[in-house]
Amino acid sequence: MNELIEKINASFETLKADAELQAGKGNKAAGTRARKASLELEKLLKQFRKASLEASKG
């Protein structure tokens, strides 16, 4: 589960950096990367939710 948390943190940092570039400097390519990172983050968070539920049951 620690590996999953590290992946979530890395994906969030990528999203944060690209979103700031898009919002602050109007970088359209950064916006595309931010949207892609948000989709990846969504998948990782769903995996975390599953793992967390399994850990709490056991």
N, C-alpha and C positions, 0 to 999 in steps of 0.2 A: 504494500500500500504506500510505503514511503516513495517508491519509484514513481507511482502515479501522481503523488503530490508534487514531486519535483517537475514532472511533465506539465502539470497544471500551472505551476509558478512560471515556468519558462514560456509557456504559451501566453500567459497573461502579460508578461513583460514585453513580449513581441507585440501583442495587441496594443498595449499602452503606448509604446514608442511610436508605432505606426499611426495610431489615432491622433497623437499629439502633433505629428508631422502634417497630417491631413488638416487638422483643425487650425493649427498655428500658421502653417506656410502654404496651405492650399495644394499640397502635393497629392495629385490624383492617384498615382501609383501606390503611395502609402495607404490610401483609402482602400484600394483593392486588397493589399496585403492585410490590412486590419480586418476586413470582412472575412477573408480566408482564415485568419487566426481565430476569429470569433466562432466560426463553425467548428474548428478543431477543439477549441476550448469547451464548446457545448458538448461534444462527444466525450471529452475527458471528464467533464463534470457528471455526466450520466454514468460513466464507469465508476467514478468515485461514489456516487450515490448507491449503486449496486453493491460495491465492496463494503461500504459502511453498513448497509442493512444486513449483509451476511455476517459481518463481524459482531454486530450487536445481538444477533440471534444466537450465535455460537458462544 
